[in-house]
């Protein structure tokens, strides 16, 4: 027997004259019902509307003074740049998580978490700097350990992305290593990535996970604004860095010059000529990486030959491999300003020409925004 649907209609008719009454189930009328004044109802409705207007959406999390009160957040670090991770932790009020990182006699990496991360939003700070392959494998092993420990989300914070210069096939039969590293990080289990000044912005497209790309420019711009160099002009050391240099020039209110460079081999560059008027000006070379410093010192010589009064340099990543430190020390550079995405070697720390600025505050703000699911776009200016 099929179920029968019964529709009940409720009539709202009232007698035209006399007070409103409430009827019982038998259809008999009961005692009159007193009318409720309209003023209290309207006041209550107005108050509810005001509360609804002021109420925040349920999806937005409540931001605390620091992340130390959030049990669903943890920060870990490999061995590549532990001081930077600890400084980031101080900025956001969270200590670096406890873990054991060791190596077997043959060099294999052994990593063990010493804290529970089940259901936790985890951030790993690990630049893939020298020795690049060793620090990269450390990062991959850490990601795998966190994934198997049931972390809710794993974000890799890579201040310096190794292999970034191999982002295209510029010669026959070469690897696109930057894409390979992106695949390795994703396959290992990373859910999100945070980088600083990628060598080429299109590397973000190599990832099938969300990527946040920060720039060290805000930190560097603040420093050179305070330095207040006279008659300043910003210089791009090659055509590939024009966009970066132009952004910097706009922020400091200076004109732009470009050095036309031809690279003859790996880590070997030949400076051709300077495009722009640098005569009698304070030149500021803006780059993302200083590796062997060969390009840098040749650019400095070209600028002085073109009549520059003084030459400074700024870069996000101080790789400083091979003869870089000796070249900078013997060059005519006034000062080289870098950030701490990569820990400086002891010889570089002793060189007075090299000035290091910290990006821990910038990374800390980005990490907090990612965890709280708020916008990071304000960190780009």
Secondary structure, DSSP 4 states (H G I P E B T S, - for coil): -PPPP----------SSS--EEE-TTS-EEEEPPPPPHHHHHHHHHHHHHHHHHPPPTTSPPP-SSGGG-TTEEEEE-SSSHHHHHHHHHHHT-PBPPEEEEE-TT--EEEEE-S--TT-EEEEE----SSHHHHHHHHHHHHHHHHHTT-SEEEEEESS-TTTT--S--STT---HHHHHHHHHHHHT--EEEEES-SSGGGGGG-SSEEEEE-THHHHHHHHHHHT-TTEEEEESSGGGHHHHHHHHHHHT-EEEEEEEEEEETTEEEEEEEES--TTSEEEEEEEEESSSHHHHHHHHHHHHTT-SEEEEEEEEE---TTHHHHHHHS--SEEEEETTSPPPHHHHT-TTEEEE--HHHHHHHHHHHHHT---GGGG-
